[in-house]
Amino acid sequence: MIVRYPCLEVDLKKVEENTRFIVDKCSEKGIKSFVVMKVYCGFKEIAEASLRGGAYGLADSRVQNLEKVKELDCPKLLLRIPMKSEAHDVVRLADISLNSEIETIMQLDEEARNQGTVHKIILMIDLGDLREGVWFQSIDTIVEDILKLKNIKLHGIGTNLTCYGGVMPDDENLGKLLEIKNEIEKKHNITLETVSGGNSSSLYKVLNDTMPEGVNMLRIGETIVLGRETAYGELVEGMHEDAFTLKGEIVELKKKPSVPIGTIGMDAFGNKPTFEDRGEIRRAIIAVGRQDVNPDGLDPLDEKIDILGASSDHLLMDVTNSSKEYRVGDIIEFKVDYGALLNVSTSEYVAKVFK
Ligand SMILES: *Cc1c(COP(=O)(O)O)cnc(C)c1O
């Protein structure tokens, strides 16, 4: 088989094991795990690995990614507050969506009626992180309005933290969420099935056994993909951090100076570059560029390699200190961070290889 480079290699067994690790920890605490696919653009092979690992459902921000997994038999959750204009696809592709605007919810109600179904929503509450959600002090009228709709089921409430404002999930804000749930139930004489307590940044409370009782759903992306919890940025012991690897090919390898010769103007991106004089070095050019990935998010597995910079199509590296004698045509492997994984998954120039 001919492999095209650059490629993103995905170890499906490791994705499955990472999922199993998180699903088991969560279910011990009565929490359902929705696995979030958006960072890898909803590739079905990877989603299937998470289902083999016991994921309760699949979640994504984009209806296009939910479409890719629509044949897979599990609940689907739309994460991004829906656009009114996509209501048709939301009802068609998602069993549940996260919402905060009554106008949109009414649109979903109408769509659900047309499609002969009932669409479930989770009302998002902003507990202070200032991304999405109804401000926690003013939820009353929207709940009343939602309960009037015949083809919408208020499945529960939820929150998102540590995304815009960097606010950590804690007993105070999650406690507030549970309080709000109780108030809604009492006031309207209903039961809410779900309290969705956040993303990978809420996992530390599961892992150290401090999650308040009543939170019964989490939406987990990054930790399953990169083996890292995101409240403190710690690797989770027992998980794989290397399920995803970017591979690029050396197209030029030459001894050259480390500082350019001539008057320094601007680089291809309008910045005035500066250089450290390391004398003459072995410079490798990899056929990967900013069109594929922000080089700041790449970390070569060969620790003796330094990334010098990148243009649209070239990644420049100093391989002088490596113990390996690299040659043209050799493959260099990189660990990716969340942003880099988002980039390379999205780039149509990066082949995807599942093993
Ligand atoms: C992206 C997203 C998640 C998953 O976040 P991770 O940090 O990758 O776990 C959960 N909920 C919402 C609303 C999201 O947009």
The ligand as an SDF file (V2000), in Angstrom:
LIG
                    3D

 15 15  0  0  0  0  0  0  0  0999 V2000
  -15.7710   20.8350   22.5810 C   0  0  0  0  0  0  0  0  0  0  0  0
  -16.8300   20.7140   23.5860 C   0  0  0  0  0  0  0  0  0  0  0  0
  -16.7420   19.7090   24.5680 C   0  0  0  0  0  0  0  0  0  0  0  0
  -15.5630   18.7830   24.6810 C   0  0  0  0  0  0  0  0  0  0  0  0
  -14.4470   19.4850   25.1840 O   0  0  0  0  0  0  0  0  0  0  0  0
  -13.0690   18.7310   25.5550 P   0  0  0  0  0  0  0  0  0  0  0  0
  -12.3010   19.7610   26.2630 O   0  0  0  0  0  0  0  0  0  0  0  0
  -12.4440   18.3430   24.2500 O   0  0  0  0  0  0  0  0  0  0  0  0
  -13.4220   17.5580   26.3700 O   0  0  0  0  0  0  0  0  0  0  0  0
  -17.7970   19.5980   25.4640 C   0  0  0  0  0  0  0  0  0  0  0  0
  -18.8540   20.4280   25.4080 N   0  0  0  0  0  0  0  0  0  0  0  0
  -18.9680   21.4050   24.4920 C   0  0  0  0  0  0  0  0  0  0  0  0
  -20.1680   22.2760   24.4970 C   0  0  0  0  0  0  0  0  0  0  0  0
  -17.9570   21.5800   23.5440 C   0  0  0  0  0  0  0  0  0  0  0  0
  -18.0630   22.5520   22.6320 O   0  0  0  0  0  0  0  0  0  0  0  0
  1  2  1  0
  2  3  1  0
  2 14  2  0
  3  4  1  0
  3 10  2  0
  4  5  1  0
  5  6  1  0
  6  7  2  0
  6  8  1  0
  6  9  1  0
 10 11  1  0
 11 12  2  0
 12 13  1  0
 12 14  1  0
 14 15  1  0
M  END
$$$$
